Amino acid sequence: MTTPTTHPPRTLQVGDVSVAVQEYGEGEPLLIVNGTTQSLGFWAELAPVLAARHRVVTYDLRGMGGSERGSGEISVASLAADARALMEALEIERAHVLGYSLGSAIAQELVLAAPERVASLVLYCTWARTDGFQRAVLTGLAHPWRTGDVEAALGALGIAFSPQLLDSPEFAELVGQLLPLFPSTEQQIRTTVEQWDADLAHDTLDRIGGITAPTLVIAGEQDLLTPPWHGRQVAEAIPGARHHLFTGPGSSHALGVERAEEFLPLVQDFLAEHPLR
């Protein structure tokens, strides 16, 4: 199999902001929507694998990475409107959508607002309404970003990984690779706070029963940010949704990285079952 093309990075004008975009491969479009604190570089290893059969679009949410903040409130719904506008700017009428964490919330609002745009939906580490446990975790994770203590903020994000990885020799090397991808400017740090607030306010539970796109919900047994009972609740609420629970070592909020050798084929097989036409 030939190696998928990594297209030159570019910026596109989307509404009031310039948005950084990195695409891989050709074929049916797959839009990947980032989680809180993420920039598109987090997908540099996973996206080329998914690009074996798809045109994979990764991008920076407004105010993050290489994308401008622009004006107006940041909410899950406003970020979904950005995703829809990005699809229009890229002349993509319909796409598969993979949303991770905050991105999964954005994907829910996108398919609810524009069902004709979404051919299939992969909700990875997702939830539909925060509960007391999740609010406690998210509030704690948001606090050092609010005070500007980035070192503590990044240290606390260790909770996204499995106990096995955190205590392994490989973790230091992984952190070295990831650190440059995290928010570093004052604007990015302020935007990250807005993202945590959007996470806390996310609530689609009474509406996702209206989703008709084929949906795969991926959850992790060790996930403490979007605990597995949330994924089950989402899968039960969306008609016909498929639910896949990762268990055991590496089934963390970062299971896509820790268990990539299982995560990637799972996503690829699901997308293959639901072609655009």
N, C-alpha and C positions, 0 to 999 in steps of 0.2 A: 504494500500500500504506500502511495506517495505521501510525503510529509505535507500536511496542510499549509497553505500560504499564511504567513503572518503579515497582514497588511500594514502599511505605514501608519503610525499614530496620527490622528488629526483632531482638530477642534471644529465643531459645528455650532452655528448660531441657532439656539432653540429658545424661542420666546425672547425673554430679556437677558439670557445668559449664554455665554460661550461654554460649550460642553466638550470635555475631553473624551474621545472615543478610540477604542482599540478593537479591531476586528480580526477574525481568523477564519480561514477556509471559505468554501463556497457552498451553495445548496440552500435548503430551506432555512430561513432565519431563526436563530435562537437568541433571544434577548436575555442577558443575565443581569439581575438587579442586586446590587450590593447590600450588605448588612451595615449596621452602625460601625463607624470608625473606618470603614474599608475604602480603599482606592482600587482602581481597576487592576493594578499590579498583582493583587492577591490571586487573580485568575490566570496568571502567566503560565502556569504549569498545567492546570486542569483544562483551560479553554482549548488549547491545541488538540487535546485528545477528543473533546466533543466536536471539534471542527473537522474530524474525519468525514462526517456526513452532513455537516451544517455550516451555514454562515453564522458564526458566533459573534455577537455584538456585546462587548463589555464597555462600560462607561462610568465616569465619576458622577455621583449625585451632586446636585448643586452645593457649592461651598466646600467640596472635598476634592482632594487630588488636584487635577488640572482644570476643574470646572469653577466658574465664577459663582458667587453666592447670589447675586441679584437682590431683588427686593421682595417684600411680602413674607407672610408667615410660612414656616416649614411645617407641614403636617404629612401624614401618610397619604391623604387624598391629593395634596398639592404635588407631592413627589410622583404620584401615579399620573397626574396630568402632565408632568414633565416627561415621564416615560412615553406617554402617548404622543406628545409633541416631538420627541426624539424619533419615534418610528416614522412620523410624517416627514421629518427632515431627511431621514434616510430612505424615504419612499418605500417603506415596508408596510404593506397593507395588512398582512396577518403574520404572526410569528408564534413560535413556541416561546414560553416565558418560564425561566427558572429564577425564582426568588429565594434568597438566603436571608433568614432572620428578618431584620427590618425590610429587606427586599421581598420577603415572602408576604409581608403585610402590604407592601406597595403593589405586589402582583395581584393580591386579592382585590384591592380597590380598582386596579386597572381593568381586570376582567369584569367587575361589576359595572364600571362606567362605560366600557367599550367591549362588550362580549364578542362583537364581530372581529375584533383585532387579535384575539387570543385563540390559537388553534389547540394548544394543550398547555397544561399548567403543572410545573413541578414546584411544590412548596417544601422547602428544605429548612428544617428547624423553625417551625411556624407556630402561630397561636392566633386566636380570634378575639380574645378579650383577656386582659390581665386579671390574674387572681392575686390574693394576698401574698403568696409566696413569691410570685414573679415580680410584683411591685416592690417587695423588699429587696430582692436581688438587683433589679434595675436601678432603684434609688441609690443603693450603695455603690454601684458601678459608675453612676453618673456624677456622684459628689466630687471626686477629685478633678474631673473635667470642669466642673463649675468653679472650683477654687484655683484652677490653673496648675495643679500639681500633676504634671504629665507623667512623671516617673511613677508616682503612686497609681495613676490611672492605668498605665500600661501594666504595672505589676498586678493590679486587681483583675485585669483581663486574662490572667492565667487561668481563671475559673472556666474559661471557654474550652480548655484542653482537658484531656483525661488525666487522672492521677498517675497512670502508667507513663505517659509522655512527659509530664512535668518533672518526674523524678528520674528520667532517662538521660544519658549523656548526649543524645541527639537534640535535646530541647534547646540547649545554648546555641547550637548551630542554626536551628530553625528561627530562633528569636533574632539572631544576627541578620538573617535573610528578610525577616518581616519588618523589623524596626523602621527602615526607610519608607515603608508603605503606610505607616500610621500618620494621623494628623500631627503637624508640627508647627504651623503658623498660628498666629493669634486668631485669624479668621476661621481656620479649620477647627481649632479648639472650640470656638464659640458655636460653630455649626454642629459639632459633635454633641454639645449640650442640647441643641434644638432637636437633634436626632433622638437622643434618649427621651426627651419629652414627647416626641411623636410616638415612640415605642410605647410609652406608658399610656398614652391616650388612645391607642389603636383599639377599635371595637367594631368588628364586622359580624359578630356571632349571630345576630338576628337577620342578617342579609345573605350570608354565604350559601344558604339553601337554594338561592337563585342561580348559582353558578352551574352552567351546563357544559363547560369545556371539560374534556377528559383530564382528570387530576390525579397526580401522584403526590402523596404526603410522605415525607421522609423524616423520621424522628430518631433520637438517640437516647438510649437508656440512661446514660451518664450526663445528659444535657441538663445543666442547672440554670441556663438562661431562658430557654423555652422548653421546660420539662416535658417528658414524653406524654403525659396525660393531655397536654394541650394539642399535640399533633393528633392524638386519637379523637379528641373533641372536634377538631377541624375536619378530619376524614369522615366522621360520622355525620357531620352537618352538610357536607357537600354530596349531592346525589351521585352514587356510583364511584366515588373516589376510592383509589387504592391506597392502602396504608402499609408502609414498610418500616419496621422498628429494628434499628441496629442495637445489638446487645453486646455486653462484655467489653473488654479493653478497647479503648479508642472510640467508643460510642458517645462521644462528647458533642458539644456545640460545634466543634471543628471536625466532625466525623468525615466530612468531604475530603479533608486533607489526611487525617489519621487513618481512614479506611478507604482511601482513594481507589484501591484495586477492586473494591466491591461497589463503591458509590458510582463510579463512572459507567461501568456496564449497566447498572440498574437504570440510570438515567437514559443511556443510549438505547436500550431495549424498549423502554417506555415510549420514547420519541418515535422510534421506528414503527411502533404499533399504531401511531396516530399521525400519519402524513397529512400535510396541509390539504391535499385534494382528496 
